[in-house]
């Protein structure tokens, strides 16, 4: 019941998109598309590398990276002009993983009204819409370019 109510109220929080393009090609293309959309890759967490260093037993074909992106001028404005609390929403993450022969891209798509409830004192809906639209655009362009250049 809880799951049904959550789905009805919030929809899908994780936007998941798959492609047959090779994993490394998607990572490379994502970096390019992020830049084309006036963001920068701040850091990439290679979880395969992290788990290997911790001597965890992982499958040979396990691939999972958390690519954190940021638009510095916009994030600076959000933090300094709106609220320092906005930092909990930054940087934005795009997950790239390999599952069942496919490359999967995921990101959190918070609905603008949900973000506005987190920060009720701020007029955050326009910014939230823009960020969600940009994340969607980055993922879609990455998949299209990866498949075209494959």
C-alpha positions as CSV (number, residue, x, y, z in Angstrom):
1,X,0.0,0.0,0.0
2,X,2.8,2.4,0.9
3,X,4.4,1.8,-2.5
4,X,1.2,2.5,-4.3
5,X,0.6,5.8,-2.4
6,X,4.2,6.8,-3.0
7,X,3.9,6.1,-6.7
8,X,0.6,8.0,-7.0
9,X,1.9,10.9,-5.0
10,X,5.4,11.3,-6.3
11,X,5.7,9.3,-9.5
12,X,9.0,7.9,-10.5
13,X,11.8,9.6,-8.6
14,X,14.5,7.8,-10.5
15,X,14.5,8.4,-14.3
16,X,16.1,5.3,-15.8
17,X,17.2,5.1,-19.5
18,X,19.0,2.3,-21.3
19,X,21.1,2.0,-24.4
20,X,23.0,-0.7,-26.2
21,X,26.0,1.7,-26.7
22,X,29.2,0.5,-25.0
23,X,29.7,1.6,-21.4
24,X,32.9,3.5,-21.9
25,X,31.5,5.3,-25.0
26,X,28.5,6.5,-22.9
27,X,30.9,7.8,-20.1
28,X,33.0,9.6,-22.7
29,X,29.9,11.1,-24.5
30,X,28.3,12.1,-21.2
31,X,31.3,14.2,-20.3
32,X,31.0,16.0,-23.7
33,X,27.3,16.5,-23.4
34,X,27.6,17.8,-19.8
35,X,30.0,20.5,-21.1
36,X,27.8,21.4,-24.1
37,X,25.0,22.1,-21.6
38,X,27.1,24.5,-19.6
39,X,27.8,22.1,-16.7
40,X,31.0,20.5,-15.7
41,X,31.9,17.1,-14.3
42,X,33.0,17.8,-10.8
43,X,34.0,14.3,-9.9
44,X,33.3,10.7,-10.9
45,X,33.0,7.9,-8.3
46,X,34.0,4.6,-9.9
47,X,32.3,2.2,-7.5
48,X,34.0,-0.8,-9.1
49,X,37.3,0.7,-8.2
50,X,36.1,1.5,-4.7
51,X,34.7,-2.0,-4.1
52,X,37.9,-3.6,-5.5
53,X,40.0,-1.5,-3.1
54,X,37.8,-2.7,-0.2
55,X,38.4,-6.3,-1.4
56,X,34.6,-6.9,-1.9
57,X,33.6,-9.8,-4.1
58,X,32.2,-8.2,-7.2
59,X,31.3,-9.6,-10.6
60,X,33.9,-9.2,-13.3
61,X,31.5,-7.3,-15.5
62,X,30.3,-5.0,-12.7
63,X,30.4,-1.3,-13.9
64,X,28.8,1.5,-11.9
65,X,29.9,5.2,-11.8
66,X,28.4,8.2,-10.1
67,X,29.1,11.2,-12.3
68,X,28.6,14.4,-10.4
69,X,27.9,17.5,-12.4
70,X,27.6,21.2,-11.5
71,X,26.8,24.6,-13.2
72,X,29.0,26.7,-10.9
73,X,27.5,30.1,-11.6
74,X,24.0,28.8,-11.1
75,X,24.8,26.8,-8.0
76,X,26.7,29.8,-6.5
77,X,23.7,32.0,-7.1
78,X,21.4,29.4,-5.5
79,X,23.5,29.1,-2.4
80,X,24.4,32.7,-1.9
81,X,21.2,34.4,-3.1
82,X,18.6,31.8,-2.0
83,X,19.9,29.7,0.9
84,X,23.0,27.9,2.0
85,X,20.7,24.9,2.6
86,X,20.5,24.6,-1.2
87,X,23.9,22.9,-1.1
88,X,22.2,19.6,0.0
89,X,20.8,19.4,-3.5
90,X,24.2,19.8,-5.1
91,X,26.1,18.6,-7.1
92,X,23.6,16.7,-9.4
93,X,24.4,13.0,-10.0
94,X,24.0,10.8,-13.1
95,X,24.6,7.1,-12.5
96,X,26.0,5.1,-15.4
97,X,25.9,1.3,-14.9
98,X,26.1,-1.9,-16.9
99,X,23.3,-4.3,-16.4
100,X,22.3,-7.4,-18.4
101,X,24.2,-6.3,-21.5
102,X,22.9,-2.7,-21.5
103,X,24.2,0.6,-20.3
104,X,21.8,2.3,-18.0
105,X,21.8,6.0,-17.1
106,X,19.8,7.2,-14.0
107,X,19.2,10.5,-12.2
108,X,16.9,11.7,-9.5
109,X,14.0,13.7,-11.0
110,X,12.5,15.5,-8.1
111,X,9.2,17.1,-9.0
112,X,9.4,20.9,-8.6
113,X,6.5,20.9,-6.1
114,X,8.5,18.3,-4.0
115,X,11.6,20.6,-3.9
116,X,9.4,23.6,-3.0
117,X,8.1,21.6,0.0
118,X,11.7,21.0,1.1
119,X,12.3,24.8,0.9
120,X,8.9,26.4,1.5
121,X,10.4,29.8,2.1
122,X,12.0,30.0,-1.4
123,X,10.5,30.5,-4.8
124,X,12.4,27.5,-6.1
125,X,9.9,26.0,-8.6
126,X,11.3,27.7,-11.7
127,X,14.9,26.6,-10.9
128,X,13.8,23.1,-10.1
129,X,12.0,22.8,-13.4
130,X,15.1,24.1,-15.3
131,X,17.4,21.6,-13.5
132,X,15.1,18.7,-14.1
133,X,14.7,19.6,-17.8
134,X,18.5,20.0,-18.1
135,X,19.2,16.6,-16.5
136,X,16.7,15.0,-18.9
137,X,18.3,16.7,-21.9
138,X,21.8,15.7,-20.9
139,X,20.8,12.0,-20.5
140,X,18.8,11.9,-23.8
141,X,21.5,13.6,-25.8
142,X,24.1,11.3,-24.3
143,X,22.2,8.2,-25.4
144,X,21.4,9.6,-28.9
145,X,25.1,10.6,-29.5
146,X,26.5,7.4,-28.1
147,X,24.2,5.3,-30.3
148,X,24.9,7.4,-33.4
149,X,28.7,7.2,-32.9
150,X,28.7,3.6,-32.0
